[in-house]
Amino acid sequence: VDWVIHCGAWVNSVLPYSQLRTANVFGTKEVLRLATSGRKLALVSYISTLSVFDAGRGEKIKETDELPAVTRTHGGYPQTKWVSERLMLACNEKGIPCEIYRPGRITGDSRTGHAAT
């Protein structure tokens, strides 16, 4: 394995962290285990969410912004993404190549609103 793109998660805006932890945080740990199990380290591209930031309307978020304290991240899903990002950052510090992407809204067609679900 040379490269792992990790965008799997249980996306739910109602459930608490405790119910999403196994799927989202432990799932990320398994991806990292896979990336480090071969003869060479695989690059991990982690797809996160802008929700790790508690940004108000109109507040700008830059790619270079540091991850805020978890106390500023509200909701179970964003909290699991926050923890998973911290795992990625810790792996980077240990020499495991990881990158984090936080795409904006992913939704349907801008004209029709149609989305494949």
C-alpha positions in Angstrom: 0.0 0.0 0.0 1.4 3.4 -1.0 -1.4 5.7 -0.3 -4.6 5.6 1.8 -7.4 8.1 1.4 -9.5 8.0 4.5 -12.9 9.6 4.1 -15.0 7.0 5.9 -17.1 8.1 8.9 -20.4 7.8 10.5 -21.8 11.2 9.8 -24.6 12.1 12.3 -25.3 15.6 13.7 -27.4 14.3 16.6 -25.5 11.4 18.2 -22.9 12.1 21.0 -19.2 11.5 20.7 -19.5 8.3 22.8 -21.7 6.7 20.1 -19.6 7.8 17.1 -16.2 7.1 18.7 -15.9 3.5 17.7 -16.7 4.0 14.0 -14.9 7.3 13.5 -11.9 7.4 15.9 -11.2 3.7 16.1 -11.7 3.5 12.3 -9.0 6.1 11.9 -6.7 4.1 14.1 -7.2 1.1 11.9 -6.4 3.1 8.8 -3.2 4.3 10.5 -2.4 0.7 11.4 -2.8 -0.3 7.8 -0.6 2.6 6.6 2.2 1.5 8.8 1.9 -2.3 8.4 3.8 -2.7 5.1 7.5 -2.6 4.3 7.2 1.1 3.8 5.0 3.8 5.3 1.9 4.7 3.2 0.8 8.3 2.9 -2.6 8.9 4.6 -4.8 11.6 3.2 -7.5 12.2 5.8 -10.7 13.9 4.9 -12.0 15.9 7.9 -14.5 18.7 8.2 -14.6 22.4 8.8 -16.8 21.6 11.8 -13.7 21.0 13.9 -13.6 24.8 14.0 -16.4 26.6 15.9 -16.5 29.4 13.4 -19.3 31.9 13.3 -20.9 33.0 10.1 -18.5 35.0 8.0 -15.5 34.0 10.1 -12.6 33.1 7.8 -10.7 29.8 8.3 -7.3 29.4 6.7 -5.6 26.1 5.8 -2.8 27.2 8.1 -5.0 27.7 11.2 -4.1 25.6 14.1 -6.7 23.1 15.5 -8.6 24.8 18.3 -9.0 23.3 21.8 -11.6 20.6 21.9 -13.7 22.7 24.2 -14.4 24.9 21.2 -15.7 22.0 19.1 -19.3 21.2 19.6 -21.2 18.0 18.7 -20.3 14.3 18.6 -19.3 14.2 14.9 -17.0 17.2 14.9 -15.4 16.0 18.1 -14.6 12.6 16.5 -13.1 14.4 13.6 -11.1 16.6 16.0 -9.7 13.6 17.8 -8.8 11.9 14.4 -7.0 15.0 13.3 -5.0 15.0 16.5 -4.1 11.3 15.7 -2.9 12.4 12.2 -0.8 15.2 13.7 0.8 12.9 16.2 1.6 10.4 13.4 3.2 13.2 11.4 5.4 14.1 14.4 6.6 10.4 14.5 7.5 10.5 10.8 4.3 8.8 9.4 3.2 10.9 6.3 -0.3 12.2 6.9 -2.2 15.1 5.4 -5.5 16.6 6.4 -8.1 18.0 4.1 -11.2 20.0 5.3 -13.5 20.4 2.3 -16.3 22.9 2.4 -19.8 21.8 1.9 -20.2 18.7 -0.1 -23.7 18.7 -1.5 -25.7 18.2 -4.7 -25.5 19.9 -8.1 -25.4 23.7 -7.7 -28.3 24.2 -10.2 -30.6 21.2 -9.5 -29.7 20.3 -6.0 -29.7 16.7 -7.1 -27.3 14.5 -5.1 -26.5 10.8 -5.3 -26.9 9.4 -1.8 
